[in-house]
Amino acid sequence: MNLPPNLLLILFVLSTHLCGDAFATEKKPLKIFILVGQSNMEGHARVETFDYIGDDPATAPLLKMMRGDDGKPTVCDGAWISYFTGAANGSSNGEGFGKITAGYGSRSTPDKDGGKIGPEFTFGLTMDAAFEGPVLILKTAWGGKSLHTDFCPPSAGPYQLNDYQKNLYYGPPGHGVPKDMEHRTPEILEVFTPYGAEAQRIIPHLRETAEMFEKGETNFPIHLSKQKAKAVREAIAKIEASVAHPELKRL
């Protein structure tokens, strides 16, 4: 297994820390935790949002753990992290490493503080408080990935969409989605037509989707994104013009 060079350095430093005290009566074992996931594991909570945690009595004690007396994010004394991340297409993968603190959430540049936190921050603080020995978190996460596809072993083969997924999927290609799905947005949006005016409830969501397409999707041809945006706008207009109120049945 090829380990990032900085991870090897961290392990060396920690092992030196553990073995360096010749007078220690008891050496504490290194605890290693592995965090793997996609965008939620990356973490998109900005440091500026910390204050809101203090508004709820149930989470206010957590805020005290997250910030020091100086108001800055806590830096763990006994917990480190090696964070391997990058663009969803793997074009800029790299490693961030150091003591656990804020900034190891989603990063546009793997080795630069992104100003965000993910699960690693409060998890690291908690583990640091729970163990007397050192803690190392190995984190790897990419947004836009699928746990049932991208993290499967090669022996699993390509993921095959079932008929239900093929009929409803209207996102970008990837995760085993056939390329001919790129042109099916208008057809798929017809799923809303039978709901008539009742479908107007989802117009805000459709507008957000259209705006996302208009800005362009990561690793997706801009002209195809524009086509999908046009199809969504046309669907919105059709839904807004509908006056039908079909009977809806609870599933």
C-alpha positions in Angstrom: 0.0 0.0 0.0 1.4 3.4 -1.0 0.9 5.9 1.8 1.2 9.7 1.3 4.7 10.9 2.4 3.3 13.3 5.0 1.3 10.5 6.5 4.5 8.5 6.9 6.1 11.6 8.5 3.2 11.9 11.0 3.4 8.3 11.9 7.1 8.6 12.5 6.7 11.7 14.7 4.0 10.1 16.7 6.0 6.9 17.2 9.0 9.1 18.3 6.7 10.9 20.7 5.5 7.6 22.1 9.0 6.1 22.5 11.0 9.2 23.3 10.4 9.4 27.0 12.8 6.8 28.5 11.4 7.4 31.9 7.8 6.8 31.0 6.3 4.0 33.1 3.6 3.3 30.5 3.5 4.0 26.8 0.0 4.9 25.5 -1.0 3.2 22.2 -1.7 5.3 19.1 -5.4 5.2 18.3 -6.2 5.4 14.6 -9.6 6.2 13.2 -10.5 6.1 9.5 -13.2 8.5 8.1 -14.3 7.9 4.5 -17.1 9.5 2.6 -18.4 12.0 0.1 -19.5 15.7 0.4 -21.0 15.3 3.9 -17.7 13.7 5.1 -15.8 16.6 3.4 -17.8 19.0 5.5 -19.3 22.3 4.5 -20.0 24.0 7.8 -18.2 27.4 7.9 -16.3 28.5 10.9 -18.5 31.7 10.9 -21.5 29.6 11.8 -20.1 28.4 15.1 -22.1 31.0 17.1 -25.4 29.4 16.2 -24.4 26.3 18.1 -24.4 28.3 21.3 -28.1 29.4 20.7 -29.3 25.9 21.6 -28.8 24.9 25.3 -28.4 21.3 24.1 -25.4 22.2 21.9 -23.9 25.2 23.8 -21.4 23.0 25.8 -20.1 21.7 22.4 -19.3 25.3 21.4 -17.1 25.7 24.4 -15.2 22.6 23.3 -14.9 23.9 19.8 -13.4 27.3 20.7 -10.8 28.5 23.1 -10.9 31.4 25.5 -9.5 33.6 22.7 -12.5 32.9 20.5 -10.4 30.9 18.0 -11.1 27.3 17.0 -9.5 24.8 19.4 -6.3 23.1 18.3 -6.0 19.5 19.7 -2.9 18.7 21.8 -3.1 15.0 21.2 -5.0 14.4 17.9 -3.7 14.7 14.4 -5.2 14.3 10.9 -4.0 13.2 7.5 -6.7 14.3 5.0 -6.6 13.1 1.4 -9.0 14.9 -0.9 -9.2 16.8 -4.2 -11.5 17.4 -7.2 -14.2 14.9 -7.9 -12.5 13.8 -11.1 -9.2 13.2 -9.2 -7.3 15.9 -11.0 -6.0 17.7 -7.9 -5.8 15.0 -5.2 -3.5 15.9 -2.4 -3.0 15.7 1.4 -3.6 18.1 4.2 -2.1 17.2 7.6 -1.5 18.6 11.1 -3.2 18.8 14.5 -6.9 18.6 14.5 -8.5 22.0 14.3 -11.0 23.9 12.1 -10.2 24.0 8.4 -10.1 20.3 7.5 -13.6 20.4 5.9 -14.1 20.8 2.2 -11.0 22.2 0.5 -10.5 23.5 -3.0 -6.8 23.0 -2.4 -6.0 19.9 -0.4 -3.2 21.4 1.7 -4.9 24.8 2.3 -7.3 25.7 5.2 -10.7 25.8 3.6 -12.4 27.6 6.4 -14.9 24.8 6.9 -15.3 21.8 9.2 -16.5 18.2 8.7 -17.1 15.4 11.2 -13.4 15.2 11.9 -13.4 18.3 14.0 -15.7 17.5 16.9 -15.0 13.8 16.5 -11.3 14.6 16.9 -11.9 16.8 19.9 -14.0 14.1 21.5 -11.4 11.4 20.9 -8.6 13.6 22.1 -10.5 14.1 25.4 -11.4 10.4 25.7 -7.9 9.0 25.4 -4.8 9.7 27.2 -2.6 8.6 24.3 -2.3 10.1 20.8 -5.0 9.9 18.2 -4.6 9.9 14.4 -7.5 10.4 12.0 -7.1 9.3 8.5 -9.7 11.0 6.4 -10.5 10.8 2.7 -13.5 12.3 1.0 -14.6 13.7 -2.4 -17.8 15.5 -3.1 -20.0 14.2 -5.9 -19.0 10.6 -5.3 -21.3 7.7 -4.7 -20.5 5.2 -1.9 -22.2 2.4 -3.7 -20.2 3.0 -6.9 -16.9 4.9 -6.5 -15.9 3.2 -3.3 -16.7 -0.4 -4.6 -13.8 -2.6 -5.3 -12.8 -3.1 -9.0 -14.0 -6.7 -8.8 -17.6 -5.4 -8.3 -17.7 -4.2 -11.9 -19.5 -1.1 -13.1 -22.7 -0.2 -11.3 -25.9 -0.8 -13.4 -28.9 1.4 -13.0 -32.2 -0.3 -12.6 -35.2 0.7 -14.7 -36.6 3.0 -11.9 -33.4 4.9 -11.7 -33.1 5.2 -15.5 -36.6 6.7 -15.7 -36.0 9.3 -13.0 -32.4 10.3 -13.2 -31.8 13.8 -14.6 -28.4 14.7 -13.1 -24.9 14.7 -14.7 -23.3 11.5 -16.1 -21.2 9.4 -13.8 -21.7 6.8 -11.1 -22.5 4.2 -13.8 -25.0 6.5 -15.6 -25.1 5.8 -19.4 -24.0 8.8 -21.5 -27.3 8.8 -23.5 -28.9 9.9 -20.2 -27.4 13.4 -20.8 -30.1 14.2 -23.4 -33.2 12.9 -21.5 -33.9 15.8 -19.2 -37.1 16.9 -21.0 -38.5 13.4 -21.1 -37.8 12.8 -17.4 -39.3 16.2 -16.4 -42.6 14.9 -17.9 -43.0 12.9 -14.7 -44.4 16.1 -13.1 -47.1 16.7 -15.8 -49.8 14.4 -14.3 -49.8 16.4 -11.1 -51.1 19.5 -12.8 -51.1 22.6 -10.6 -50.2 20.5 -7.6 -46.7 20.3 -9.0 -46.3 24.1 -8.4 -45.0 23.2 -5.0 -41.8 22.0 -6.5 -41.2 25.1 -8.6 -38.7 26.7 -6.2 -36.6 23.5 -6.3 -36.8 23.4 -10.1 -35.7 27.1 -10.3 -32.7 26.2 -8.2 -31.9 23.3 -10.4 -32.2 25.5 -13.5 -29.8 28.0 -12.0 -27.3 25.3 -11.2 -27.4 24.0 -14.8 -27.1 27.6 -16.1 -23.9 28.1 -14.1 -22.5 24.9 -15.5 -21.8 21.6 -13.9 -18.4 20.4 -12.8 -16.8 18.1 -15.5 -19.8 18.4 -17.7 -20.1 20.1 -21.2 -21.5 23.6 -20.7 -23.7 23.4 -23.8 -25.4 20.3 -22.4 -25.9 22.0 -19.1 -27.6 24.9 -20.9 -29.9 22.5 -22.7 -30.9 21.0 -19.4 -31.5 24.5 -17.9 -33.8 25.3 -20.9 -35.7 22.1 -20.4 -36.3 22.8 -16.7 -37.4 26.4 -17.5 -39.9 25.0 -20.0 -41.2 22.5 -17.5 -41.7 25.4 -14.9 -43.7 27.4 -17.5 -45.9 24.4 -18.2 -46.5 23.7 -14.5 -47.3 27.4 -13.8 -49.8 27.4 -16.6 -51.6 24.3 -15.4 -55.0 24.7 -13.7 -55.7 21.0 -13.2 -56.0 19.6 -9.7 -55.9 15.8 -9.9 -56.7 13.8 -6.8 -53.5 12.9 -5.0 -53.2 9.6 -3.2 -50.9 9.1 -0.2 -48.5 6.3 -0.8 
